[in-house]
């Protein structure tokens, strides 16, 4: 019994170390691309979106098909419209993309099902468009170079805060069927962590650099609502994986899984931070 207990503790420590190491690498990449912005961020953002879409389509078993090729072309057009600030291109893009996907289903019938076609279509909006708001927040919002970090505070800090709070004091299951390890205490801790770090971030900018980023009321709303949306995104991804009976989307990021496993909450949070920042910053 003692040996098994010690082995479990060692495995947990090893897993935690791997997660922290991967998290540190992701943080370095974030700093190296978000601070300069421009092509560096655009390229990495596009690459992450493409890998995320591949993982998403792999679940539907169309990641090595003509549907995947068409999806990547559509993703390129989407990012071009974002880069050149042409949001009016998006509605026609989505319509043409959907028509072409259904044409593929008809031409190669019965090779591709309606479920697979709709998965590819939703992947462009869910993954491609959702993640593009990292770039849009950095480049299109006033003080975007500073505000964009709220996306990661709302998602990654909230996730870590919920995890640590759940381990420390978590007793009441929040979603026992969907995510047995998540507790009500952990969810609250995640929201509190996001707000706390957000406030500390603003204090540092105010006191050390004399930079007024956003009012405290707006900051608390963004960090609080962002943390809630982050957890909703994480739970939605969990429900999706359970429906398809998979554990992780991939193995690209040791200790975390694939791009979709690490960025599932950011997909939801990035658009929220973008639009709330536009609302609160006049």
N, C-alpha and C positions, 0 to 999 in steps of 0.2 A: 504493500500500500504506500509506504514511504517513498519507494523508488519511483512509483508511478506519479506520485504528487510532485516529486522533484523534477521528473521529466517534463511534466506539464508546465511547471514554472519556467524551466529552461526554454521550452518551445514558445511560451508567451513572450519571454524576454527577447528571443531571437526574432520573432515576428514583429515585435514593437521596434526593434533596432532596424530591421529592413524597411518598415514603414517610414520611420523617421529619416533614414538615409534617402529614400526615394523622395520624400517630402522636401528635404533640403535641396536635392538636385532640381526638383520642379521650381522651388523658390528662386534658385540661382538663374534658371532659364527665364522665369518671369521678370526678374530684375534686368537681365541682360537684353530683353526685347521690349518691355513696356516702357522703361525709362527713355530710350532713344525714340521709340515709336516708329513711325514711317514704315519703310519696306521691311525692316527687321521684324516688327510686330505683325505686319500684314502677312508675311511669308509663313511665320510660325503659326499664326492663327489659322491660316488656310490649311496648312499641313495637319494641324490638330483636328480640324473639321473633317478633312478627307479621311484620316484614320478612324475618327469616330463614326463617320458614315459607313466605312468599310465594316467596322465591328457590328454596327446596327444591321447592315444588309446580310452579314454572315449569319445572323440569327435566322433570317428568312431564307438562307441558302441561295442567295442571288449575287453574292459578292464576287463571283467569277463568271459573270454573264454579261450579255449586251446591256442589260438593265443597269448594271454597275457602271459600265462605260458611259452610258447616257447620264447617269446620276452625277458622275464626276464632272462631265461637261457642264451640266446645269449648275453645279457648285461653283465652277469657275466663272460662269456668267453672273451668278449671284454676288460673288466677291468683287467682280469687276464693277457691278452696279453700286456696291458699297464704297469701293475705292474712289470712283468718279462721282459719288454722291448723286446717284440717279435712282432714288427709291421708286420712281414711276415705272421702272423696268420690272419690278418684282412681280406685280400682278400678272402681266403678260408672260413672264418667265414661268410662273407656277402653272398657268393654264396650258401653255405649250408643252411643258414637261409632263403634265398629266396626260395630255392627248397622245404624246409620243409613247408613254409607258403603256397606255391601253392599246395603242397600235401594235406594240411588241407582243402583248398578250394575245391579240387576234392573229397576227402573222405566224407566231410560233405556237399557237394553240395545239395541244393542252400543256405545253412545257411550263408555262408560268401561270400561277393562279392569281386571282384577284387579291388575295391576302398579300402575296409577295409584291405585287405592283403597288398596293397601297402602303406597304411598309417602306418601299423605296421612296415613294412620294412624301410620306410623313418624315422620313429621315432627312430630306433636304430642308424642311421647315424646322423640325425639332432640333437637329444637330447643326446643320449648316447655318441657318439664319440665327438660331439661338446663340451659338458661339461667336458669331460675327459681331455681336454687341460688345465684346471685349475691345475689339479694334475701334468700333464706333464711339464707345465711351471715352477711350483714350484720345481720339483725334477730333471728335465733333462736339464735345461738351467743354464749356469753359472750365479751365483748370483740370482738364481731363487727365493729365499726367499724374495728378494727385487723387482725383476722385475715383479713378479706375481701381484703386486698391480696395475700395469699399466692396467691390464684387468679391474679392478673395476673403475679406474680413467676414462678410455675410455668409460665405459658403465654407471655406476651409477652417476658419476660426470657430465658426458655429459648430461645425462637425467635430472638431477636436474638443471643444467645450462640452458638447453633449456626450461624447465618448467618455471623457474623464469624470464628468459629473455622474454619469450613469454607473461607472465602476465604483465611485466613492460612496454614493448615497442612493443609487437607483433601487427602488423597491416595487413600484407600481408599474405594471406593464402598460405601455401606451397602445401598442398594436400587436397583441399576442399572436394572432394568426399570420399577419403579414411579416412582422419583424420582431420576433420574440425577445431580442436583446435590447430593444429600445424601451426606455422607461419614461414616464411622465417627468420625473425629476431631471433626466438627461435632456429632454426636449426644452425644459425651462432653462436649464444650465446653458444650453446652446444659444438660446436667445439672449440671455444675460451676458454671456461671453462676447457675443457679437457687438452688443451695445457698449459694453465696458471698453473693449479694445478700440472701437470706433471713437469713443469719447477721448481716450488716451491719445489716439492718433491726432485728433483735432487739437488737443491741448499742446502737443509737441509742436504742431505747425503754428499755433497761435503764439505760444510763449517763446519758442526757440527761433522761429524763422519769421515771425510777424506776418504770417499768411492766413488770411481769413477765408477758409475753404467754403463753409456753409454754416448756417445757424444751427445751434444745438438741437432745436426742435426738429428741423429737417433731417439732421444727422441721425437722431434717435429713431425717427420714423423709417428712414432708409435701412438702418442696421437691424431694427426690430422686425419690420415686415420682411426684409431680405432674409433674415434668419429663418423665419417661418416658411417662406417660399423655398428656401434652400432645403429644409427638411422635407417639405412636400415633394420637391423634385427627387430627392433621394429615395423617398418611399414609393414614388411613382415608378422609378427605375427598378426598385426591389419587386414591385408587383409585376412589372413587365418580365423580369427574369424568372420569377416563379411561374408565370403563365407559360413560358417557353422552356421551363425546367433546366435553366442554366445557372451556374454559380457566379461566374464572372464573364464579362464581355471579351476579355483577352488576358494576356500575360505581359504586356509591354512594360508596365510599371510594377516592379517587384513589390510585393506587400500590399498592393492596391488593386491590381487587375489590369484592365485595359483603360484606354482614354475615356470611354463611356463610364467606367466605374469611378474614375476620379473627377470627371467633369460633369457628371449627371446633374448635380445641384447648380453648378455654374450656368448650365444651359437655361435654367429657370431664372436665376438671379441676375445675370447680365442685362437682359432687357429691362428688368424692373429697375435696377440702379440707373440705367440710361434715362428712362422716362421720368423717374422721380427726381433725378438730378436736374433734368430740363425744367421740371415743375418748380423746384425750390430755388433754383439759381436764376434770377431775373437779370 
